[in-house]
Amino acid sequence: MEHIIWDRGTLRLLDQRALPDSLAVVEARTAAEAAAAIRDMVVRGAPAIGIAAAYGVALAARGSQAGDVAGLLSDLEAAEALLKSSRPTAVNLAWAVDRMLSSARRGAAAGASVPELRLRLEAEAVALHREDVAACRAIGKNGLALVPERARILTHCNAGALATGGYGTALGIVRAAHEAGRLTRVYADETRPYLQGARLTAWELQRDGIPVAVLCDNTAGTLLARGEVDLIVVGADRIAANGDTANKVGTYPLAVLAKHHQVPFVVAAPTSTFDLKTPDRRGIPIEERPGDEVALVGGRRVVPEGVPVLHPAFDVTPAALITAIVTERGVLSPVTAVTVGGHLREPRP
């Protein structure tokens, strides 16, 4: 699925706010426009916004009027601050921007000119994008070992092609299971209030001919109690050094339900989602989204005027509730600070 397209200095993004009704495209030609697209959820999903931010740095380099390398680096640092502030929880965004700035500084230290640095940054962003697609396919392959025959998989939010460079993390495992003939059905939580499951996950899987049913977020416990779910697979926006995992709000209650009903709870994410600078869940910043995203449904107010709305975009699942984390390097289980550190030190396959 080509939903993030770099075309000679223009970043084209499939507008995920318009799905499934229309295939609208938003174009960004500056770092500020890329940051706005991330902030306003034109593009969302941790790996995808990291890719968009990387292209945002490349746009900043193309748009810089600096006549020397020092001036270009100063403009890139301004773009860095803007892009990093667009959404604070997903660590892939900061990781991607840091990678782009490091590449620029290495090039500058090696004597590259301003035009050479612009080309270098475009190539770096394209490489980062391609690497993410390859990582997602590897996650799908590695996660297949955790999927039983005739599996009924429940997922939350959208961790598919739309949330990544392509193929998906949690949905990468779903796609691999479908291709292997192991999948019976996917249950997609609607994922209030932005409905990423109902609008995006269901749309992706239907396009691929994968059986999917949408359920209200508060229906998952009923399905688990009935024994109708074999596996829960979700994505991640940030994983702390001890394995505590931030994901779309509503993920933590699923993990608690899974523990009670003895159903495996699996997180799928590339290694770029790990944040070893954050020891545990207490250091993960949680984005608060505008209350009107909850108070308004289809443009109509459903919460009385003047009543406050609590709208954290993410929650954190403790490592103790996670059966396994699947990355492009393999399956990490049990999930502890020791196993996370060892997993990330392993050489890449």
N, C-alpha and C positions, 0 to 999 in steps of 0.2 A: 504494500500500500504506500503510494507516494503522497504523503500529506505534508512533508517538509521538503521544499524544492529550492535549491540554490541555482539561480539563473543569471549569470553575468552581472552580479552585483545587486540583484533583487532577491529577497527572501520571500517565497510564496508559501503561505500556510493555509491548509484547509481549516476553515473556521468551525471549530468543534461546537461552538455555541449554536450553530444553525442546524446541526445534525439532529435527527435523521431526515428533517424536512427538505433540506437543500444542500447542495455541494457548493457552498460559497467559499471564496478565496480572499484572504487578506494579504496585502503586500506590505513589506517593510523594506525601506531603503536607508534607514538610519538606525543607530543603536537605540535611540529613544523610541522609535516605532517598534523595534523588536522587544524592548522592555515593556511597552504598553501591551503588546500582544500576549506576553507572558502574564502580566499582572491581570489582564482582563479575561484570561482563560480562553483566548482564541486557540492557543496551544497549551496543553496541560499534560501532567504525567512527568515524573522526575527525570527520566532519561531524555524525553522529548524537549523539555524546557532547557535542559543542559545543552542539547544540540542547537536549539534556537538561540540560546545565549552565545554559543561559540560563533555562530554566524553573525550575531549582533556585534561581536568584537571585530569580525572581518569587515562589517559595514562601517564601523567607526574608523577603521584604517583607510577604507576607500574614501570616506567623506572628510577625512582630516585635511585641513589646509596648511598643515605644518610644512615648512620648507626644509627641516632637518630632522634627524632621527630623534633627538631629545624632545622636540616638540611633538612628534608623533607619539612617543611613549607617554607623554603627558596627556594627550588626548585619549589614549587607550586607557589610562588609569581613571580618567573621568567616566569613560564608558563602563569600566569595571564596576565602579561604585553604583552607577545607575542600574546596571543589569542585576547586580547582586541584591539590590534592595527590592526588586520587583516581586519576589516571593521568597520568604526567608527559610521555610522549613526544608525544602528539597535540597539536599546537599549536592546533588549532581550539577545544579546550576553553578554554584561556587566552584566546584571541581573543574568544570569545563572552562569557566572564565579564567581560573588560575592557570590552567594548562595553556590557554591561548596567550596570556600575558607572559608566561615563562618562555614560550616559543619565541615571542617577539624580543624579549630581553636577550635570549641566547643568540638570536640572529643579529641583534644590534652589537653585542659583544664581539661577534665574528666579523664585524665590519660591513654588514648588509646596508644597502641604501634604502631610502624610503620606498621607492617602487618595489624593490626586492622584498621588503618586509610585508608590503601589502599582498604580494603573491604568496609569500610564505604563510601568512595567516589564513588566506582562503584555502590553501592546500591543507592546513592543519584542521580547519573546521570540517572539510569534506572527509578527511581521514577519520576524525572523531565520529562522524555520522556513520560511516561504513563499519567502523569497529563496533558500534552499538548494535547494528543489525546482526553482525556475526556473533556477538555476545548473546543476543536473545535466542538465536538458533541453538547455540550451545546450551543455554539454560533449558530450553525445551528438551533437548536430547538427554541432558543430565537428570532432569526431573522425571523423566519417563519411568525411571526405576521405582519411584514412589507411588505410581498410579496402578491400582489393582485392575483386574479384568472387569469389564462392564461397569466402569466407574461412573458414579454420579458425583460431579464436582460442583461445589458451591464457591462463588467468587464475589468479591465486593469491589465497588467502584469500577474503573477501567484500567487494567494493566495489560493492554493489548498493543497492537501495532500503532494505534493512535497515541499511546502514551510513551512510545519509544521511537527509535529510528525506523522500526518496522518489525513485524512478527509478534513481538510482545514478550513480557516476562511471565506473569501468571498465565496469560493466554498463550504464551509460547509453549508452556507445558500442556495446556489444553489442546493446542493445535498438534503437538507431537503425539498426544494420546489418541486424538482423532485419526491421524495418519497411520497409527499403529493398530487401529481397530479396537482400542481398549475403552472407548468412551461411549457411554449410554446417553448422558444428558448433562448439560451445564445449567445450574441455577444462578441467575444473576440478580443480586440485590439491586433494587432500584437506585439506592445510594442518594438519599435526600441530603441537601436540598437541590443539588445541581443535576441529579439524575444521570450521572455518568454510566451507571449500570444499565438503566432502562434505555437511554438514548444511544450510548456509544458501544458498550459491550454487546448488547443484543443486536445492534446494527452490524458490527464486525462479524459476529459469529453467523448471523443469518446469511450474510454475503458469502461466507465460506461453506455454507451448507452444513454447519455444525448445529445439532439440536440444542436449543436454548429456551429456557422459560424464565420470565421475569417475576420476581416476588417482592412484596413490600419488605423493607428492612426488618420489620418486627415479626416476619414470618419464618425467619431462618431457624429459630428455636423449635418451632413446631415440626419442621422437616427433620431436624436432628433427633427430636424425641421419637418420631415415627420410624427412625432408622433408614431414612431415605437419602442420606448424604454419606458418601464414603470418604470424601477428602475435601478439605477447604484449602484453596490456594489464593493468595493475595500478593500484591506487589508491595513496594516500600518506597518511601520518600527520603528516609534517613535511617541508618542502622548504627547505633552507638557501638563503642568498642566492646561492650559486654554482650551485645546481641539484642538489646532493647530496640524495638523497631517502631518508627513513626510511619503511619499510613493514614489514608482517608478516615475521617472520624466515623466510628461504627465498626472499625476493625477489632478493637479491643473486646467489645462484648462478644463478638464471634469467637475469639480465642478462648474466652471464659466458657462459652457454651460447648466448644469443641472439647475442652478439657473434661467437662462434666460428662459428656456423652462418649468420651474415649474415641474421638474422631481425629485423625492426624490434621494438624494445622501447619501449613507450609508457606513460607515466604519465598518469593522468587525475585531476585534483584541482581544487577551486575555489581561487580566489586567497587565500581565508582560510587555506589550508594552508601558504602561504609564510611563512617566518620570517626577515625581513631582518635581525633582530638577531643571528642566528647565521650567521657567515660561511661555514662549511663543515661537513662531517660531524663534525669533532672536537668541535663544540659541541652536538651533539644528544644529549640524555639518553636512555639506553636502559633501558626498564623491565625489571626482573627479576621474573618471575612465580613463584609458589610451585612448588617442585619436584614436589609431588604431582600437578600437572597432567600431568606426563610420567610419573611413576612409577606412577600408577594409571590403569588403563583399564577403564571400566565399573565402577569401584569395586574392582577387583581389582589387587593390586600385581604389577607385571611387572618392577620393578627390585628387586634384592635389598636388604633392609633394611640401612641403613648406607652404601650406595653413593651418593655425592653426585650431584646432577642439575644440569646447567647449563641454564638456561631463560631466555635473553633473549627478550623478546616481539617484538623488532624487529631488523632489520639495516639497513644503509645502503648504497644503490647510488650509486656515484660518478656525477657528471653526465656524464662521458665515455662511460659505457655506455648512456646514455639517448638514444634517437633523437629523441623529442619529448615535451613535456609539453602536455597539452590542458587548458585552463581554459575558464571561461565567456566569456573574452575572445577566445579563438582558439587557434591552435597555435603553441607556442613551440619553435623549432628553428633552429639547434643550441642546445644547453642550456649556457649559460655565465653567469658573473656579469653580463656586459654585457647579454645578451639577456633574462635574468630581470629586471634592473632596468628595461630598456626596456619589457618586457611589462607590468609592474605600473604603470608610469607612464602607459600608454595610457589614454585615457578609456574608461569602460565603454560597451559597445554599447547 
